[in-house]
Amino acid sequence: MIWHRLRFPILGVWLLTALLCVPLALHVTHGLSSSGFDNPRGAAAWADRMLRRLPVSPAGESSTMVQGLPAARVEGLWAKAARTAGVPAASAHVAALPGHPATVMVDVLPGAGPAAQTAARALRAALAYVPGARVRTVGLGSAGNAVVGAAMQTLRVAGYVALPALAVLLLLVFDSAVAALLPLLVAVVASMLALAAVDLLEPYLQLSIYLTNIVSFLALGVGIDYSLFLSARFRAGLRDGLPVKAAVDRAMRTAGRSVFYSALAVGVSMLSLLIPRTAYWSGLAVGGCVAVFAVLVATLTLLPALLSLLGTQSERGRIPRPAGLGGVWPRLAAALTARPVPVLLLGAAVLVVPALGATGLLVRSPANVARMLPRNSVVRLAVTRQQQDYGAGSIAPLPVVLSAPTAFTDAATWAEVDRVTAALRALGGVAAVASPAGGALSARSLAAAFSAPGGPPPALRAATAAPAVIALPVTSRYGPDSMQTAVLLRQEQRIVSGLPPGWRGGVGGPVALLASFNQLVAHTLPAVVGAVAAVALLVLFAASGSVWVAALAVAFDGLVALCTAGLLVVVVEHGLLGFEAGPLDSSITPLIFVILFGLSMDYEVILIHRMREYAAAGAPPREAARCGLAETGGMITGAGLIMVAVFSAMLLSPLQIMRTLAFGMSAAILLDTWIVRTCLVPASVVLLGRSAWWPSHVGPAQVESTRAEAAD
């Protein structure tokens, strides 16, 4: 009865918490980053850290994009800037992007020299004073910023769509306006608490551009689910004639226990993403775990306090339902449990056939970040144009970084750099190698340049960093995500691995970083899935007391995961339903399976707890399965549809990666609720009989202790 006695203090604390969380929750998007997709313990990450020590990072060429002016006007302004700098106007390519006549690209052509770059800077300065003109440089950095902006836009637009859809669904599920608003209120408050907690963790976490989307929608969906389970049990108590305090108490002892185990499964499952030990995955792991436990705290404190305060007023605003609708699930449960063998075989077949397609699963994040944007995005088109003007591999060089054991003033240092430069230039896929060695200056001349009183010239200084770090930017003839560039990367890595003792080397840049990240994901994915399965097994055993129930649940969830993977292969990799054909992104695909295993525990625990209550009250196995499914089937299906509505809102995102998450999670939840919980689990419990609850004892001996709960 503590929730009833302390309802006003609890509500006061939550009101104050919500007011404090709002500014923090709104601030969390300011820390988003499109970085973190690397293996922090790999050679590529080391090379990238060394590159940051250089005076000028060896990035791809930057183009100038002008919006709001016709091409002729921009061409005239460029010609004026070129004359002032003393270079021909033909040293840059000026043209509008296809399909965007008011977006003009100015690309200074390779070999045009420093004066042409000076003219480009003068053009950008002059355009700042032209009314209506918007100017910026374009490269992978600006593409990453565009992805961040699109992720934030997804959060806003999907929220506008999801909340009204959720309100309608909740009204249909609860058939009461007040009861429908309670889960929505708890979920929104829990989402704010989760985002505020993530904002406080910002100094210690890498906040991914996808983190706020995932935290917000996970908290919203799970919060509504948990509130649905708890408030539905409370309302059932009121309909049975219980006083408000007794109804709240019974709901907390039954549905509250189920919610606790469900949240434990989801939260700990999210922590399995700590296994790869990368900034990106660690941020998602902690953020997801915080979201789930924030929802748990809100569900087990705020919701019972609201229910105690409202009491029978939670039934206000009822809407009429068709007379025969209430008997759908009892009839369906009776039919499914009457024929467990064909139901089990047919349900398994529905999952197994799509699961066969999982063998073609390809998981790889693109090095060309612009490919994550829609095809008609001006930034993506600008990067494509940049590749046409400068070369396909120009946007993402593969710089070789060398750390010498000897000083720059030692000719032996430059002799080794000369050898590595020659080996790199001999590779077939190389378009260019920028190196201070291997040219007109000999190793002795380079050593003498660093020994001179004034130090080396700026060109040499830009390629080196103290104490003895040298960068050799390598440009591929092919695009960053082509197989030829992947081969070139491996060839560079072999050259680096053959350095003399005392030397250290690595290949940096986005191509090497993403390749290292993809390898890490592929290497650790089995461990992540294994950890999630182990967590699910332990939590389900603790919740049900049954080895068989826990083991079968994990097996069925594994089958749903394979089925979901097969559907993703068919739809995403083959480019159906508006998706652009290509591999699944390694930065989001493992998350689908982790969330799937976690969320499926919600429905499993609710269903199994109800079946166990009837079995403990002495009901035969078939009767326990039938009654459990009849009472929870509609609620579980409704909760599943609510989760689908939450994730489906992200299908409106301009980012394919977010639409992949939305499609994968929606398909997985529908398969889980319609096939596994409705068909496979009840059929399995019927076939196993009393042994379904082994090793715990469930039977007539527990009738007296469970009669009150089973009476629901």
Buried (B, 14 or more C-beta within 10 A) or exposed (E): EEBBEBBEEBBEBBEEBBEEBEEBBEBBBEBBBBBBBBBBEBBBBBBBEBBEEBEEBBBBBBBBBBBBBEBEBBBBBBBBBBEEBEBEBEBBBBBBBEEBEBBBBBBBBEEBEEBBBBBBEBBBEBBEEBEEBBBBBBBBBBBBBBBBBBBBBBBEBBBEBBBEBBBEBBBEBBBBBBBBBBBBBBBBBBBBBBBBBBBBBBEEBBBBBBBBBBBBBBBBBBBBBBBBBBBBBBBBBBEEEBEBBBBBBBBBEBBBEBBBBBBBBBBBBBBBBBBBEBBBBBBBBBBBBBBBBBBBBBBBBBBBBBBBBBBEEBBEBEEEEEEEEEEEBBEBBBEBBEEBEEBBEBBBEBBEEBBEBBEEBEBBBBBBBBBBBBEEBBBBBBBBBBBEBBBBBBBBBBBBBBBBBBBBBBBBBBBBBBBBBEBBBEBEBBBBBBBBBBEEBBBEEBBBBBEEEEEBEEEBBBBBBEEBBBBBBBBBBBBBBBEBBBBBBEBBBEBBEEBEEEBBBBBBBBBBBBBBBBBBBEEBBEEBBEBBBBBBBBBBBEBBBBBBBBEBBBBBBBBBBBBBBBBBBBBBBEEEEEBEEBBBBBBBBBBBBBBBBBBBBBBBBBBBBBBBBBBBBBBEBBBBBBBBBBBBBBBBBBBBBBBBBBBBBBBBBBBBBBBBBBBBBBBBBBBBBBBBBBBBBBBBBBBBEEEBBBEBEBEEEBEEEBEBBBEB
